[in-house]
Amino acid sequence: MDTGTATADVGKLIGAMYDSACGTGEWPQLDSAGLNGQQWRELLPHLQRALSLQQRLREAQLASHCALAALDAMGAAVLVLDANLTLRFATPAGHALHVAQLEPAAPPALVRAVRLVIASAGGAAQCQSLRLARKQQAALALTVTPLADCQPTCALLIARDPTKTCTSVPALRQLFDLTQAEAQVGKALAQGATIEEIAAQGGISVNTVKTHLHHTYLKTDTRRQGELIALIHGATAHLAVLDA
């Protein structure tokens, strides 16, 4: 193979690699003047590694973006704090919580919880649960758990507004094969409404609500309101999109 053919073949391969890694269809801006076939072949492994690293970086960036989007979709503020309460990572909701509630000084109870779970990481570490008071709003429910695999060891903080339900009528229908009316009754019960309130809000009789509730018991294998409410909360706790 002569020098010109070798250079052309290697150049085509580099172009194909670049196109695969970047998805742009553009060729790299390489000046091949003065490079013979042997020099191209020596350069090729380095280009392969560079393009492979670039592709892996793009994949890592995409994975990071998807992970953040997934965490935000769960409807909770997520933060990672070290023993000094320095913010190491946060979702957008977590950043907002950090600015509003934890700066310039975190509540003493949260400081103790974070340091306790970090100190106990690797041993009999247990989650800590506490409430974070807010002005003119319901207190947030916080869960603090150790992240022992981090260096240094950090604490994962998950904050939820307990007044916001994630119960969805479409989800209840799909999970338990309920009718629209049955799912609406189930959602209302899970949100704390009484049978009388459900009847008044829906413009139906109490007996009709009880009939829907009876059918729901049969479909969910429950026998009383407390069981049904616990089942609904457990089955829909991961849902973040509120039913309109």
GROMACS elastic network, one bead per residue, 0.5 to 0.9 nm:
[ bonds ]
;  ai    aj funct       b0    kb
    1     4     6  0.82938   500
    1     5     6  0.63424   500
    1     6     6  0.63967   500
    2     5     6  0.54970   500
    2     6     6  0.62853   500
    2     7     6  0.86766   500
    2    37     6  0.78914   500
    3     6     6  0.52003   500
    3     7     6  0.60938   500
    3     8     6  0.86105   500
    3    36     6  0.58050   500
    3    38     6  0.79196   500
    4     7     6  0.51882   500
    4     8     6  0.62008   500
    4     9     6  0.86834   500
    4    36     6  0.75751   500
    4    37     6  0.70894   500
    5     8     6  0.51026   500
    5     9     6  0.61102   500
    5    10     6  0.85840   500
    5    37     6  0.78913   500
    6     9     6  0.51848   500
    6    10     6  0.61302   500
    6    11     6  0.83717   500
    6    36     6  0.79866   500
    6    38     6  0.80470   500
    6    40     6  0.81291   500
    6    41     6  0.84337   500
    7    10     6  0.53082   500
    7    11     6  0.59378   500
    7    12     6  0.86143   500
    7    32     6  0.85822   500
    7    35     6  0.79478   500
    7    36     6  0.64865   500
    7    38     6  0.84107   500
    7    39     6  0.88983   500
    7    40     6  0.65012   500
    7    41     6  0.84261   500
    8    11     6  0.50034   500
    8    12     6  0.61955   500
    8    13     6  0.86960   500
    8    37     6  0.85390   500
    9    12     6  0.52392   500
    9    13     6  0.63837   500
    9    14     6  0.87823   500
   10    13     6  0.50434   500
   10    14     6  0.61986   500
   10    15     6  0.86129   500
   10    37     6  0.79265   500
   10    40     6  0.67393   500
   10    41     6  0.71077   500
   10    44     6  0.75900   500
   11    14     6  0.51202   500
   11    15     6  0.62205   500
   11    16     6  0.86978   500
   11    32     6  0.88684   500
   11    40     6  0.81116   500
   12    15     6  0.50503   500
   12    16     6  0.62150   500
   12    17     6  0.86318   500
   13    16     6  0.50826   500
   13    17     6  0.61440   500
   13    18     6  0.85669   500
   13    44     6  0.89949   500
   14    17     6  0.50692   500
   14    18     6  0.60939   500
   14    19     6  0.85310   500
   14    27     6  0.82413   500
   14    28     6  0.83269   500
   14    44     6  0.75260   500
   14    47     6  0.76037   500
   14    48     6  0.79504   500
   15    18     6  0.51320   500
   15    19     6  0.61167   500
   15    20     6  0.85989   500
   15    25     6  0.83534   500
   15    26     6  0.77817   500
   15    27     6  0.54371   500
   15    28     6  0.71359   500
   16    19     6  0.51038   500
   16    20     6  0.61576   500
   16    21     6  0.86356   500
   16    25     6  0.84595   500
   16    27     6  0.84354   500
   17    20     6  0.51113   500
   17    21     6  0.61262   500
   17    22     6  0.85133   500
   17    47     6  0.89531   500
   17    48     6  0.75182   500
   17    51     6  0.72117   500
   17    52     6  0.87748   500
   18    21     6  0.51522   500
   18    22     6  0.58879   500
   18    23     6  0.76911   500
   18    24     6  0.82319   500
   18    25     6  0.77749   500
   18    26     6  0.75630   500
   18    27     6  0.66906   500
   18    28     6  0.70310   500
   18    48     6  0.89287   500
   18    51     6  0.65664   500
   19    22     6  0.54031   500
   19    23     6  0.50838   500
   19    24     6  0.58438   500
   19    26     6  0.64317   500
   19    27     6  0.71973   500
   20    23     6  0.54737   500
   20    24     6  0.81865   500
   20    25     6  0.81098   500
   20    55     6  0.85072   500
   21    24     6  0.84826   500
   21    51     6  0.61853   500
   21    52     6  0.70142   500
   21    54     6  0.69642   500
   21    55     6  0.50260   500
   21    56     6  0.87076   500
   21    58     6  0.86676   500
   22    25     6  0.76607   500
   22    26     6  0.83735   500
   22    51     6  0.82900   500
   22    54     6  0.78643   500
   22    55     6  0.68734   500
   22    58     6  0.84085   500
   23    26     6  0.82123   500
   24    27     6  0.84695   500
   26    29     6  0.89540   500
   27    30     6  0.83687   500
   30    33     6  0.89986   500
   31    34     6  0.86094   500
   31    35     6  0.87333   500
   32    35     6  0.55278   500
   32    36     6  0.84297   500
   32    40     6  0.84976   500
   33    36     6  0.85876   500
   35    38     6  0.79963   500
   35    39     6  0.57313   500
   35    40     6  0.64059   500
   36    39     6  0.53435   500
   36    40     6  0.62848   500
   36    41     6  0.87623   500
   37    40     6  0.50941   500
   37    41     6  0.62302   500
   37    42     6  0.87108   500
   38    41     6  0.50789   500
   38    42     6  0.62825   500
   38    43     6  0.86567   500
   39    42     6  0.50480   500
   39    43     6  0.61546   500
   39    44     6  0.85919   500
   40    44     6  0.60245   500
   41    44     6  0.51442   500
   41    45     6  0.75820   500
   42    45     6  0.66916   500
   42    46     6  0.79120   500
   43    46     6  0.55838   500
   43    47     6  0.64509   500
   43    48     6  0.88205   500
   44    47     6  0.50818   500
   44    48     6  0.60886   500
   44    49     6  0.87060   500
   45    49     6  0.62523   500
   45    50     6  0.86131   500
   46    49     6  0.51885   500
   46    50     6  0.61760   500
   46    51     6  0.86223   500
   47    51     6  0.60378   500
   47    52     6  0.83605   500
   48    51     6  0.52747   500
   48    52     6  0.59934   500
   48    53     6  0.85536   500
   49    52     6  0.50039   500
   49    53     6  0.60870   500
   49    54     6  0.85178   500
   50    53     6  0.51937   500
   50    54     6  0.61918   500
   50    55     6  0.87065   500
   51    55     6  0.61656   500
   51    56     6  0.85938   500
   52    55     6  0.51331   500
   52    56     6  0.62050   500
   52    57     6  0.85774   500
   53    56     6  0.50404   500
   53    57     6  0.60646   500
   53    58     6  0.86159   500
   54    57     6  0.50576   500
   54    58     6  0.62718   500
   54    59     6  0.86844   500
   55    58     6  0.51052   500
   55    59     6  0.62430   500
   55    60     6  0.86124   500
   56    59     6  0.50209   500
   56    60     6  0.60789   500
   56    61     6  0.85672   500
   57    60     6  0.50034   500
   57    61     6  0.61162   500
   57    62     6  0.85628   500
   58    61     6  0.51029   500
   58    62     6  0.61970   500
   58    63     6  0.86003   500
   59    62     6  0.50712   500
   59    63     6  0.61008   500
   59    64     6  0.85573   500
   60    63     6  0.50023   500
   60    64     6  0.60696   500
   60    65     6  0.85558   500
   61    64     6  0.50589   500
   61    65     6  0.61547   500
   61    66     6  0.86036   500
   62    65     6  0.50793   500
   62    66     6  0.61402   500
   62    67     6  0.85270   500
   63    66     6  0.50971   500
   63    67     6  0.60331   500
   63    68     6  0.86308   500
   64    67     6  0.50602   500
   64    68     6  0.62294   500
   64    69     6  0.85958   500
   65    68     6  0.52693   500
   65    69     6  0.62160   500
   65    70     6  0.86073   500
   66    69     6  0.50425   500
   66    70     6  0.60161   500
   66    71     6  0.85868   500
   67    70     6  0.50424   500
   67    71     6  0.61578   500
   67    72     6  0.85871   500
   68    71     6  0.51686   500
   68    72     6  0.61599   500
   68    73     6  0.85267   500
   68    90     6  0.87963   500
   68    91     6  0.62109   500
   68    92     6  0.83424   500
   69    72     6  0.51711   500
   69    73     6  0.60935   500
   69    74     6  0.88370   500
   69    91     6  0.84644   500
   70    73     6  0.50378   500
   70    74     6  0.65548   500
   71    74     6  0.53160   500
   71    75     6  0.74991   500
   71    76     6  0.73806   500
   71    77     6  0.82159   500
   71    78     6  0.74932   500
   71    91     6  0.71186   500
   72    75     6  0.57486   500
   72    76     6  0.65755   500
   72    77     6  0.73051   500
   72    78     6  0.82087   500
   72    91     6  0.65188   500
   72    92     6  0.73229   500
   72    93     6  0.70620   500
   72   240     6  0.86462   500
   73    76     6  0.79004   500
   73   239     6  0.81866   500
   73   240     6  0.57756   500
   73   241     6  0.75812   500
   74    77     6  0.87215   500
   74   238     6  0.62725   500
   74   239     6  0.63682   500
   74   241     6  0.82289   500
   75    93     6  0.85903   500
   75   160     6  0.73823   500
   75   161     6  0.88823   500
   75   166     6  0.83535   500
   75   238     6  0.84490   500
   75   239     6  0.77773   500
   75   241     6  0.77805   500
   76    91     6  0.89429   500
   76    93     6  0.72336   500
   76    94     6  0.79811   500
   76   158     6  0.64372   500
   76   159     6  0.56132   500
   76   160     6  0.50911   500
   76   161     6  0.78464   500
   76   240     6  0.83954   500
   77    90     6  0.77606   500
   77    91     6  0.65168   500
   77    92     6  0.76483   500
   77    95     6  0.80092   500
   77    96     6  0.83928   500
   77    97     6  0.71068   500
   77   157     6  0.80049   500
   77   158     6  0.57414   500
   77   159     6  0.50521   500
   77   160     6  0.66381   500
   78    89     6  0.82122   500
   78    90     6  0.56292   500
   78    91     6  0.56444   500
   78    92     6  0.84548   500
   78    93     6  0.71251   500
   78    95     6  0.84054   500
   78   156     6  0.73004   500
   78   157     6  0.57764   500
   78   159     6  0.65517   500
   79    87     6  0.71676   500
   79    88     6  0.75770   500
   79    89     6  0.56723   500
   79    91     6  0.67327   500
   79    93     6  0.88941   500
   79    94     6  0.54150   500
   79    95     6  0.76194   500
   79    97     6  0.89196   500
   79    98     6  0.81611   500
   79   155     6  0.82210   500
   79   156     6  0.59397   500
   79   157     6  0.51078   500
   79   158     6  0.66179   500
   79   159     6  0.85411   500
   80    85     6  0.88217   500
   80    86     6  0.84317   500
   80    87     6  0.61162   500
   80    88     6  0.53545   500
   80    89     6  0.50174   500
   80    90     6  0.63046   500
   80   147     6  0.84717   500
   80   154     6  0.64423   500
   80   155     6  0.55931   500
   80   157     6  0.61217   500
   80   158     6  0.89198   500
   81    84     6  0.76097   500
   81    85     6  0.51606   500
   81    86     6  0.54347   500
   81    88     6  0.55858   500
   81    89     6  0.73398   500
   81    90     6  0.89247   500
   81   114     6  0.76137   500
   81   154     6  0.55656   500
   81   155     6  0.52703   500
   81   156     6  0.66101   500
   81   157     6  0.75153   500
   82    85     6  0.51682   500
   82    86     6  0.54788   500
   82    87     6  0.69044   500
   82    88     6  0.69764   500
   82   114     6  0.77934   500
   82   115     6  0.81861   500
   82   118     6  0.79479   500
   82   152     6  0.73449   500
   82   153     6  0.68213   500
   82   155     6  0.61643   500
   82   156     6  0.89943   500
   83    86     6  0.73419   500
   83   111     6  0.82582   500
   83   114     6  0.66605   500
   83   115     6  0.54549   500
   83   118     6  0.68169   500
   83   119     6  0.86116   500
   83   152     6  0.87388   500
   83   153     6  0.79645   500
   83   154     6  0.66646   500
   83   155     6  0.77746   500
   84    87     6  0.88319   500
   84   111     6  0.83853   500
   84   114     6  0.89537   500
   84   115     6  0.81828   500
   85    88     6  0.88481   500
   85   102     6  0.88393   500
   85   106     6  0.77896   500
   85   111     6  0.71081   500
   85   114     6  0.76852   500
   85   115     6  0.86156   500
   87    90     6  0.73394   500
   87    95     6  0.87977   500
   87    98     6  0.81503   500
   88   154     6  0.83612   500
   89    94     6  0.84535   500
   89    95     6  0.84912   500
   90    93     6  0.75527   500
   90    95     6  0.55710   500
   90    98     6  0.85730   500
   91    95     6  0.61615   500
   91    96     6  0.86406   500
   92    95     6  0.50971   500
   92    96     6  0.63614   500
   92    97     6  0.87090   500
   93    96     6  0.51127   500
   93    97     6  0.62436   500
   93    98     6  0.86243   500
   94    97     6  0.50338   500
   94    98     6  0.60694   500
   94    99     6  0.86444   500
   94   157     6  0.89252   500
   94   158     6  0.84413   500
   94   159     6  0.81459   500
   95    98     6  0.50199   500
   95    99     6  0.62338   500
   95   100     6  0.85702   500
   96    99     6  0.52781   500
   96   100     6  0.61000   500
   96   101     6  0.83897   500
   97   100     6  0.51154   500
   97   101     6  0.56164   500
   97   102     6  0.71108   500
   97   159     6  0.86706   500
   98   101     6  0.55032   500
   98   103     6  0.62856   500
   98   106     6  0.87626   500
   99   102     6  0.60811   500
   99   103     6  0.54196   500
   99   104     6  0.80957   500
  100   103     6  0.66484   500
  101   104     6  0.83230   500
  101   105     6  0.81649   500
  101   106     6  0.69974   500
  101   107     6  0.83461   500
  101   132     6  0.84126   500
  101   133     6  0.88231   500
  101   134     6  0.78208   500
  102   105     6  0.54940   500
  102   107     6  0.71423   500
  103   106     6  0.63060   500
  105   108     6  0.85911   500
  106   109     6  0.83648   500
  106   110     6  0.66429   500
  106   111     6  0.64905   500
  107   110     6  0.54228   500
  107   111     6  0.64254   500
  107   112     6  0.88794   500
  107   132     6  0.80518   500
  108   111     6  0.50042   500
  108   112     6  0.62096   500
  108   113     6  0.86161   500
  109   112     6  0.52127   500
  109   113     6  0.62183   500
  109   114     6  0.87299   500
  109   130     6  0.78258   500
  109   132     6  0.89050   500
  110   114     6  0.60941   500
  110   115     6  0.85419   500
  110   130     6  0.76552   500
  110   131     6  0.89033   500
  110   132     6  0.82106   500
  110   142     6  0.88665   500
  110   144     6  0.85600   500
  111   114     6  0.53053   500
  111   115     6  0.62283   500
  111   116     6  0.84796   500
  112   115     6  0.52897   500
  112   116     6  0.59228   500
  112   117     6  0.86853   500
  113   116     6  0.50841   500
  113   117     6  0.62894   500
  113   118     6  0.85952   500
  113   127     6  0.86862   500
  113   128     6  0.60852   500
  113   129     6  0.80985   500
  113   130     6  0.84085   500
  113   144     6  0.68560   500
  113   145     6  0.88096   500
  114   117     6  0.55247   500
  114   118     6  0.62398   500
  114   119     6  0.86092   500
  114   128     6  0.82205   500
  114   144     6  0.65402   500
  114   145     6  0.78268   500
  114   146     6  0.80693   500
  114   154     6  0.81644   500
  114   155     6  0.59024   500
  114   156     6  0.83858   500
  114   157     6  0.83211   500
  115   118     6  0.51087   500
  115   119     6  0.59544   500
  115   120     6  0.85205   500
  115   154     6  0.88755   500
  115   155     6  0.80448   500
  116   119     6  0.51872   500
  116   120     6  0.61943   500
  116   121     6  0.86161   500
  116   125     6  0.86237   500
  116   128     6  0.84536   500
  116   146     6  0.89670   500
  117   120     6  0.51270   500
  117   121     6  0.60013   500
  117   125     6  0.60836   500
  117   126     6  0.66263   500
  117   127     6  0.68707   500
  117   128     6  0.73325   500
  117   144     6  0.73090   500
  117   145     6  0.60386   500
  117   146     6  0.52821   500
  117   147     6  0.87935   500
  117   154     6  0.85489   500
  117   155     6  0.67865   500
  118   121     6  0.51931   500
  118   122     6  0.88281   500
  118   125     6  0.81583   500
  118   145     6  0.80699   500
  118   146     6  0.55425   500
  118   147     6  0.76925   500
  118   148     6  0.76790   500
  118   153     6  0.61871   500
  118   154     6  0.60451   500
  118   155     6  0.60989   500
  119   122     6  0.85930   500
  119   123     6  0.88389   500
  119   125     6  0.83143   500
  119   146     6  0.87231   500
  119   153     6  0.85892   500
  120   123     6  0.55446   500
  120   124     6  0.63715   500
  120   126     6  0.77436   500
  120   146     6  0.79729   500
  121   124     6  0.71637   500
  121   125     6  0.51103   500
  121   126     6  0.83040   500
  121   145     6  0.87900   500
  121   146     6  0.57692   500
  121   147     6  0.73740   500
  121   148     6  0.56013   500
  121   153     6  0.75563   500
  121   154     6  0.89090   500
  122   125     6  0.66263   500
  122   146     6  0.86922   500
  122   148     6  0.63407   500
  123   126     6  0.89797   500
  125   145     6  0.79465   500
  125   146     6  0.71358   500
  126   144     6  0.87643   500
  126   145     6  0.67471   500
  126   146     6  0.78684   500
  127   143     6  0.66545   500
  127   144     6  0.55201   500
  127   146     6  0.74162   500
  128   142     6  0.81091   500
  128   143     6  0.57840   500
  128   144     6  0.50610   500
  128   145     6  0.65251   500
  129   141     6  0.73666   500
  129   142     6  0.55943   500
  129   144     6  0.63354   500
  129   145     6  0.89445   500
  130   140     6  0.84154   500
  130   141     6  0.61760   500
  130   142     6  0.52979   500
  130   143     6  0.67686   500
  130   144     6  0.84121   500
  131   139     6  0.59029   500
  131   140     6  0.55299   500
  131   142     6  0.58317   500
  131   143     6  0.88784   500
  132   138     6  0.88812   500
  132   139     6  0.52240   500
  132   141     6  0.65171   500
  132   142     6  0.69125   500
  132   159     6  0.87239   500
  133   137     6  0.79147   500
  133   138     6  0.71029   500
  133   140     6  0.65186   500
  134   137     6  0.54045   500
  134   138     6  0.64449   500
  134   139     6  0.55226   500
  134   140     6  0.74414   500
  135   138     6  0.80369   500
  135   139     6  0.85502   500
  137   140     6  0.87012   500
  138   161     6  0.73139   500
  138   162     6  0.78497   500
  138   163     6  0.71415   500
  139   161     6  0.71456   500
  139   162     6  0.79131   500
  139   163     6  0.89562   500
  140   159     6  0.62340   500
  140   160     6  0.56278   500
  140   162     6  0.66082   500
  140   163     6  0.88198   500
  141   158     6  0.82503   500
  141   159     6  0.56560   500
  141   160     6  0.53084   500
  141   161     6  0.62313   500
  141   162     6  0.63805   500
  142   157     6  0.67706   500
  142   158     6  0.56884   500
  142   160     6  0.65957   500
  142   161     6  0.89566   500
  143   156     6  0.80084   500
  143   157     6  0.57078   500
  143   158     6  0.52372   500
  143   159     6  0.65410   500
  143   160     6  0.87589   500
  144   155     6  0.64004   500
  144   156     6  0.56160   500
  144   158     6  0.65902   500
  144   159     6  0.88529   500
  145   154     6  0.87484   500
  145   155     6  0.55898   500
  145   156     6  0.52559   500
  145   157     6  0.66700   500
  145   158     6  0.86627   500
  146   149     6  0.88613   500
  146   153     6  0.73491   500
  146   154     6  0.60945   500
  146   156     6  0.59769   500
  146   157     6  0.88319   500
  147   150     6  0.58441   500
  147   153     6  0.59802   500
  147   154     6  0.52455   500
  147   155     6  0.54580   500
  147   156     6  0.62752   500
  148   151     6  0.77826   500
  148   152     6  0.82027   500
  148   153     6  0.51195   500
  148   154     6  0.68018   500
  148   155     6  0.82448   500
  149   152     6  0.83268   500
  149   153     6  0.66991   500
  149   154     6  0.84537   500
  150   154     6  0.61616   500
  151   154     6  0.74919   500
  160   163     6  0.87336   500
  160   164     6  0.82447   500
  161   164     6  0.56880   500
  161   165     6  0.85422   500
  162   165     6  0.72063   500
  163   191     6  0.87019   500
  164   191     6  0.89111   500
  164   242     6  0.86161   500
  165   168     6  0.85866   500
  165   190     6  0.83432   500
  165   191     6  0.69190   500
  165   233     6  0.86183   500
  165   237     6  0.83876   500
  165   239     6  0.89673   500
  165   240     6  0.84859   500
  165   242     6  0.72380   500
  166   233     6  0.82964   500
  166   236     6  0.64726   500
  166   237     6  0.64201   500
  166   238     6  0.75659   500
  166   239     6  0.53452   500
  166   240     6  0.54349   500
  166   241     6  0.64480   500
  166   242     6  0.54490   500
  166   243     6  0.78512   500
  167   171     6  0.76027   500
  167   172     6  0.77154   500
  167   187     6  0.61454   500
  167   190     6  0.76456   500
  167   191     6  0.82410   500
  167   232     6  0.74602   500
  167   233     6  0.72280   500
  167   235     6  0.88612   500
  167   236     6  0.57480   500
  167   237     6  0.75693   500
  167   239     6  0.70828   500
  167   240     6  0.84386   500
  167   241     6  0.84198   500
  167   242     6  0.66880   500
  167   243     6  0.71600   500
  168   171     6  0.51354   500
  168   172     6  0.62463   500
  168   173     6  0.86881   500
  168   183     6  0.84458   500
  168   184     6  0.88130   500
  168   187     6  0.70790   500
  168   236     6  0.75702   500
  168   239     6  0.77719   500
  168   241     6  0.75732   500
  168   242     6  0.60540   500
  168   244     6  0.84869   500
  169   172     6  0.51464   500
  169   173     6  0.62395   500
  169   174     6  0.87003   500
  169   180     6  0.72752   500
  169   183     6  0.53743   500
  169   184     6  0.60200   500
  169   186     6  0.82878   500
  169   187     6  0.65776   500
  169   243     6  0.63731   500
  170   173     6  0.51227   500
  170   174     6  0.62504   500
  170   175     6  0.85977   500
  170   180     6  0.80172   500
  170   183     6  0.77514   500
  170   243     6  0.77114   500
  171   174     6  0.51247   500
  171   175     6  0.59449   500
  171   176     6  0.84551   500
  171   183     6  0.86528   500
  171   236     6  0.76407   500
  171   239     6  0.86856   500
  172   175     6  0.51037   500
  172   176     6  0.58909   500
  172   177     6  0.74365   500
  172   178     6  0.67370   500
  172   180     6  0.89943   500
  172   182     6  0.89184   500
  172   183     6  0.57235   500
  172   184     6  0.86775   500
  172   186     6  0.79783   500
  172   187     6  0.79947   500
  172   232     6  0.77466   500
  172   235     6  0.86171   500
  172   236     6  0.80737   500
  173   176     6  0.56196   500
  173   179     6  0.62396   500
  173   180     6  0.68753   500
  173   182     6  0.82051   500
  173   183     6  0.59284   500
  174   177     6  0.54378   500
  174   178     6  0.72567   500
  175   178     6  0.79642   500
  175   235     6  0.82023   500
  176   183     6  0.87907   500
  176   216     6  0.82809   500
  176   219     6  0.63240   500
  176   220     6  0.62296   500
  177   183     6  0.89453   500
  177   219     6  0.72360   500
  177   220     6  0.88835   500
  178   181     6  0.79120   500
  178   182     6  0.56685   500
  178   183     6  0.57301   500
  178   215     6  0.84190   500
  178   216     6  0.68677   500
  178   219     6  0.73832   500
  179   182     6  0.51157   500
  179   183     6  0.60930   500
  179   184     6  0.85386   500
  179   212     6  0.87967   500
  179   216     6  0.89342   500
  180   183     6  0.52422   500
  180   184     6  0.61948   500
  180   185     6  0.87400   500
  181   184     6  0.51095   500
  181   185     6  0.62932   500
  181   186     6  0.86617   500
  181   209     6  0.87497   500
  181   212     6  0.70059   500
  182   185     6  0.51617   500
  182   186     6  0.62003   500
  182   187     6  0.86467   500
  182   209     6  0.83611   500
  182   211     6  0.89407   500
  182   212     6  0.51352   500
  182   213     6  0.66802   500
  182   215     6  0.75331   500
  182   216     6  0.62530   500
  183   187     6  0.60621   500
  183   188     6  0.85307   500
  183   212     6  0.87345   500
  183   216     6  0.80569   500
  184   187     6  0.51113   500
  184   188     6  0.61309   500
  184   189     6  0.86034   500
  184   198     6  0.89524   500
  185   188     6  0.51556   500
  185   189     6  0.61911   500
  185   190     6  0.86225   500
  185   195     6  0.83950   500
  185   198     6  0.68818   500
  185   209     6  0.70818   500
  185   212     6  0.71622   500
  185   213     6  0.69954   500
  185   216     6  0.88508   500
  186   189     6  0.51907   500
  186   190     6  0.62020   500
  186   191     6  0.86821   500
  186   212     6  0.88611   500
  186   213     6  0.74665   500
  186   216     6  0.76865   500
  186   228     6  0.77713   500
  186   229     6  0.75282   500
  186   232     6  0.76689   500
  187   190     6  0.50654   500
  187   191     6  0.62688   500
  187   192     6  0.88648   500
  187   193     6  0.89526   500
  187   229     6  0.85465   500
  187   232     6  0.79098   500
  188   191     6  0.50473   500
  188   192     6  0.65083   500
  188   193     6  0.54667   500
  188   194     6  0.80248   500
  188   195     6  0.88524   500
  188   197     6  0.89733   500
  188   198     6  0.67570   500
  189   192     6  0.51481   500
  189   193     6  0.50192   500
  189   194     6  0.65281   500
  189   195     6  0.76805   500
  189   198     6  0.80268   500
  189   225     6  0.78068   500
  189   228     6  0.86120   500
  189   229     6  0.66730   500
  190   193     6  0.74056   500
  190   228     6  0.81715   500
  190   229     6  0.50630   500
  190   230     6  0.79971   500
  190   232     6  0.68346   500
  190   233     6  0.70039   500
  191   229     6  0.86787   500
  192   229     6  0.89905   500
  193   196     6  0.81112   500
  193   197     6  0.59405   500
  193   198     6  0.63580   500
  194   197     6  0.51096   500
  194   198     6  0.61899   500
  194   199     6  0.86208   500
  195   198     6  0.51002   500
  195   199     6  0.62098   500
  195   200     6  0.86844   500
  195   206     6  0.65707   500
  195   209     6  0.66365   500
  195   210     6  0.74621   500
  196   199     6  0.51377   500
  196   200     6  0.62358   500
  196   201     6  0.86286   500
  196   205     6  0.83698   500
  196   206     6  0.60240   500
  196   209     6  0.84106   500
  197   200     6  0.50853   500
  197   201     6  0.60130   500
  197   202     6  0.84159   500
  197   206     6  0.89268   500
  198   201     6  0.51893   500
  198   202     6  0.59838   500
  198   203     6  0.83441   500
  198   204     6  0.82486   500
  198   206     6  0.80637   500
  198   209     6  0.72831   500
  199   202     6  0.52197   500
  199   203     6  0.58345   500
  199   205     6  0.54747   500
  199   206     6  0.53709   500
  199   207     6  0.86028   500
  199   208     6  0.78562   500
  199   209     6  0.62213   500
  200   203     6  0.51765   500
  200   204     6  0.65607   500
  200   205     6  0.76339   500
  200   206     6  0.82611   500
  201   204     6  0.79497   500
  202   205     6  0.85906   500
  204   207     6  0.83575   500
  204   208     6  0.65022   500
  204   209     6  0.73166   500
  205   208     6  0.52191   500
  205   209     6  0.65775   500
  205   210     6  0.87919   500
  206   209     6  0.51100   500
  206   210     6  0.62386   500
  206   211     6  0.86698   500
  207   211     6  0.61708   500
  207   212     6  0.87228   500
  208   211     6  0.50082   500
  208   212     6  0.63339   500
  208   213     6  0.85593   500
  209   212     6  0.51390   500
  209   213     6  0.61141   500
  209   214     6  0.86077   500
  210   214     6  0.60359   500
  210   215     6  0.86446   500
  211   214     6  0.50681   500
  211   215     6  0.63579   500
  211   216     6  0.86015   500
  212   215     6  0.52450   500
  212   216     6  0.61943   500
  212   217     6  0.87382   500
  213   217     6  0.61985   500
  213   218     6  0.87741   500
  213   225     6  0.85683   500
  214   217     6  0.51205   500
  214   218     6  0.65125   500
  214   219     6  0.88689   500
  214   223     6  0.84898   500
  215   218     6  0.51995   500
  215   219     6  0.63489   500
  215   220     6  0.86996   500
  216   219     6  0.51131   500
  216   220     6  0.60220   500
  216   221     6  0.82497   500
  216   222     6  0.81010   500
  216   228     6  0.84277   500
  217   220     6  0.52771   500
  217   221     6  0.56836   500
  217   223     6  0.57054   500
  217   224     6  0.73938   500
  217   225     6  0.85145   500
  217   228     6  0.71917   500
  218   221     6  0.52674   500
  218   222     6  0.67146   500
  218   223     6  0.78743   500
  219   222     6  0.79664   500
  220   223     6  0.87956   500
  220   228     6  0.74771   500
  220   231     6  0.83056   500
  221   228     6  0.86327   500
  222   225     6  0.80687   500
  222   226     6  0.89565   500
  222   227     6  0.59178   500
  222   228     6  0.58679   500
  222   231     6  0.84705   500
  223   226     6  0.86133   500
  223   227     6  0.68438   500
  223   228     6  0.75518   500
  224   227     6  0.55294   500
  224   228     6  0.64097   500
  224   229     6  0.88033   500
  225   228     6  0.50667   500
  225   229     6  0.60435   500
  225   230     6  0.85269   500
  226   229     6  0.52220   500
  226   230     6  0.61687   500
  226   231     6  0.85746   500
  227   230     6  0.52084   500
  227   231     6  0.61338   500
  227   232     6  0.86573   500
  228   231     6  0.50718   500
  228   232     6  0.61576   500
  228   233     6  0.86435   500
  229   232     6  0.51295   500
  229   233     6  0.61725   500
  229   234     6  0.85228   500
  230   233     6  0.52393   500
  230   234     6  0.60785   500
  230   235     6  0.85183   500
  231   234     6  0.51382   500
  231   235     6  0.59845   500
  231   236     6  0.85150   500
  232   235     6  0.51577   500
  232   236     6  0.60317   500
  232   237     6  0.81671   500
  233   236     6  0.53807   500
  233   237     6  0.55619   500
  234   237     6  0.54510   500
  234   238     6  0.84175   500
  235   238     6  0.76756   500
  235   239     6  0.87900   500
  236   239     6  0.54078   500
  236   240     6  0.87657   500
  237   240     6  0.81146   500
  239   242     6  0.78989   500
  241   244     6  0.88499   500
